[in-house]
Amino acid sequence: MSPPPTPAPPAAAQASLAGADLREALRLAAAGERAARATAAEAGNPGWRIAPMRGADLVAVRAIDAAAFPHNPWQTGGYPAAMARRGAYVMRLADGTVAGLHVVRSDADVLHLVQLAVRDDLQGLTLGRWLLRWGLLYANETGASRAVLHVREDNARAIAVYLAAGLHVSRRIENHYETGCRAALQMEIVCGAHAPAAGDGR
Ligand SMILES: CC(C)(COP(=O)(O)OP(=O)(O)OC[C@H]1O[C@@H](n2cnc3c(N)ncnc32)[C@H](O)[C@@H]1OP(=O)(O)O)[C@@H](O)C(=O)NCCC(=O)NCCS
C-alpha cells in the first residue's frame, strides 16, 4: 500500500520552520495522522476522531484544561507552541466540538506524553483510554523506544487508565508539583516491537 499523503502544515507555521525543523515537523505530522487513523480503526467507527489541534480549538482546549487541572492550568503559550511542533491533538466529536486533548513531545527516542485530558462531562466513557492509545501508536509511528509521563500520585483515575494500557511506574518523584499532591509517579512503556496489544474496543 502506498503511504498516505503528508498533511501540509499551515502556511504561518511553515514560514517559521525551515530545513531540518520543517522536515521533522512533517514527519511528526504524518505519524500523528497515521496514529489517528489506526486509533479510530481499533475503536471501530467510534463517533469521534483524533486530529491536529487548530487555533480555533484553543478556547475549548483551555476550558478543558482549566477544569481538568484547576491548580495548575497550562501556561498560556503551551498549546500554540505544541501546535507548532505538531505535538498537539484533540479528540473531535461528530459535531466538531472538542471532547479531549493530548499533547506529546518527541525527544530523541523518547515520546513524552505531556498533557492528557477529557472534557469533564465526558469523562468515564473510555475517551481518555483512546486518547492515550493514540499517543502510544504515535510513539510507535515516530520510532520512539519508550513513552514516558508524569502523574500526580493521588490521581487514581489517570493511573488506572495508564496501568490498563500497559504503562508501569518507573519511579516516584517527591516535590514534582508545587501545589496539591506534590509527589509524581513517572510511568512509562516500551514501544515499537514491544508495543502494547490493542485496547479491548469498549
Ligand atoms: C484521566 C482522564 C484523561 C481519563 O479519561 P476518561 O475518559 O475519564 O477515562 P476512561 O473512561 O477511558 O477510563 C476511566 C477508567 O478509570 C477508572 N476509574 C474511574 N475513577 C477511578 C478512581 N477514582 N480510581 C480508580 N480508577 C478509576 C474507571 O473504572 C475506568 O476504568 P475501566 O474502564 O477499566 O473501568 C480523565 O479522567 C481526565 O481528563 N481527568 C482530568 C485530567 C487528568 O487527570 N489528566 C491526567 C493527567 S496525568
The ligand as an SDF file (V2000), in Angstrom:
LIG
                    3D

 48 50  0  0  0  0  0  0  0  0999 V2000
   -7.6330   10.8530   33.3870 C   0  0  0  0  0  0  0  0  0  0  0  0
   -8.5750   11.0270   32.2080 C   0  0  0  0  0  0  0  0  0  0  0  0
   -7.8070   11.5540   30.9940 C   0  0  0  0  0  0  0  0  0  0  0  0
   -9.1630    9.6320   31.8610 C   0  0  0  0  0  0  0  0  0  0  0  0
  -10.0760    9.7970   30.8210 O   0  0  0  0  0  0  0  0  0  0  0  0
  -11.5360    9.1430   30.9510 P   0  0  0  0  0  0  0  0  0  0  0  0
  -12.1660    9.2700   29.6220 O   0  0  0  0  0  0  0  0  0  0  0  0
  -12.2270    9.7410   32.0970 O   0  0  0  0  0  0  0  0  0  0  0  0
  -11.1400    7.6400   31.2990 O   0  0  0  0  0  0  0  0  0  0  0  0
  -11.7730    6.3090   30.7170 P   0  0  0  0  0  0  0  0  0  0  0  0
  -13.2470    6.4070   30.6670 O   0  0  0  0  0  0  0  0  0  0  0  0
  -11.0580    5.9680   29.4450 O   0  0  0  0  0  0  0  0  0  0  0  0
  -11.3050    5.2710   31.8380 O   0  0  0  0  0  0  0  0  0  0  0  0
  -11.6470    5.5090   33.1560 C   0  0  0  0  0  0  0  0  0  0  0  0
  -11.1210    4.3540   33.9640 C   0  0  0  0  0  0  0  0  0  0  0  0
  -10.7500    4.8430   35.2330 O   0  0  0  0  0  0  0  0  0  0  0  0
  -11.3850    4.0720   36.2200 C   0  0  0  0  0  0  0  0  0  0  0  0
  -11.6450    4.9610   37.3110 N   0  0  0  0  0  0  0  0  0  0  0  0
  -12.5320    5.9480   37.3650 C   0  0  0  0  0  0  0  0  0  0  0  0
  -12.4570    6.5710   38.5510 N   0  0  0  0  0  0  0  0  0  0  0  0
  -11.4950    5.9500   39.2460 C   0  0  0  0  0  0  0  0  0  0  0  0
  -10.9410    6.1070   40.5330 C   0  0  0  0  0  0  0  0  0  0  0  0
  -11.3600    7.0830   41.3560 N   0  0  0  0  0  0  0  0  0  0  0  0
   -9.9500    5.2630   40.9180 N   0  0  0  0  0  0  0  0  0  0  0  0
   -9.5040    4.3180   40.0920 C   0  0  0  0  0  0  0  0  0  0  0  0
   -9.9880    4.1110   38.8660 N   0  0  0  0  0  0  0  0  0  0  0  0
  -10.9760    4.9190   38.4560 C   0  0  0  0  0  0  0  0  0  0  0  0
  -12.6550    3.5580   35.5910 C   0  0  0  0  0  0  0  0  0  0  0  0
  -13.0640    2.4180   36.2620 O   0  0  0  0  0  0  0  0  0  0  0  0
  -12.1730    3.3060   34.1770 C   0  0  0  0  0  0  0  0  0  0  0  0
  -11.5500    2.0490   34.0790 O   0  0  0  0  0  0  0  0  0  0  0  0
  -12.3300    0.8110   33.3980 P   0  0  0  0  0  0  0  0  0  0  0  0
  -12.7310    1.2660   32.0400 O   0  0  0  0  0  0  0  0  0  0  0  0
  -11.3150   -0.2770   33.3940 O   0  0  0  0  0  0  0  0  0  0  0  0
  -13.5000    0.5560   34.2900 O   0  0  0  0  0  0  0  0  0  0  0  0
   -9.7720   11.9680   32.5400 C   0  0  0  0  0  0  0  0  0  0  0  0
  -10.4760   11.4520   33.6220 O   0  0  0  0  0  0  0  0  0  0  0  0
   -9.3450   13.4010   32.8220 C   0  0  0  0  0  0  0  0  0  0  0  0
   -9.2780   14.2190   31.9220 O   0  0  0  0  0  0  0  0  0  0  0  0
   -9.0440   13.6960   34.0920 N   0  0  0  0  0  0  0  0  0  0  0  0
   -8.6150   15.0470   34.4760 C   0  0  0  0  0  0  0  0  0  0  0  0
   -7.2470   15.3880   33.9080 C   0  0  0  0  0  0  0  0  0  0  0  0
   -6.2030   14.3830   34.2990 C   0  0  0  0  0  0  0  0  0  0  0  0
   -6.1250   13.9350   35.4210 O   0  0  0  0  0  0  0  0  0  0  0  0
   -5.3540   14.0400   33.3050 N   0  0  0  0  0  0  0  0  0  0  0  0
   -4.2280   13.1480   33.5000 C   0  0  0  0  0  0  0  0  0  0  0  0
   -3.0550   13.9160   33.9810 C   0  0  0  0  0  0  0  0  0  0  0  0
   -1.6130   12.8850   34.1250 S   0  0  0  0  0  0  0  0  0  0  0  0
  1  2  1  0
  2  3  1  0
  2  4  1  0
  2 36  1  0
  4  5  1  0
  5  6  1  0
  6  7  2  0
  6  8  1  0
  6  9  1  0
  9 10  1  0
 10 11  2  0
 10 12  1  0
 10 13  1  0
 13 14  1  0
 14 15  1  0
 15 16  1  0
 15 30  1  0
 16 17  1  0
 17 18  1  0
 17 28  1  0
 18 19  1  0
 18 27  1  0
 19 20  2  0
 20 21  1  0
 21 22  1  0
 21 27  2  0
 22 23  1  0
 22 24  2  0
 24 25  1  0
 25 26  2  0
 26 27  1  0
 28 29  1  0
 28 30  1  0
 30 31  1  0
 31 32  1  0
 32 33  2  0
 32 34  1  0
 32 35  1  0
 36 37  1  0
 36 38  1  0
 38 39  2  0
 38 40  1  0
 40 41  1  0
 41 42  1  0
 42 43  1  0
 43 44  2  0
 43 45  1  0
 45 46  1  0
 46 47  1  0
 47 48  1  0
M  END
$$$$
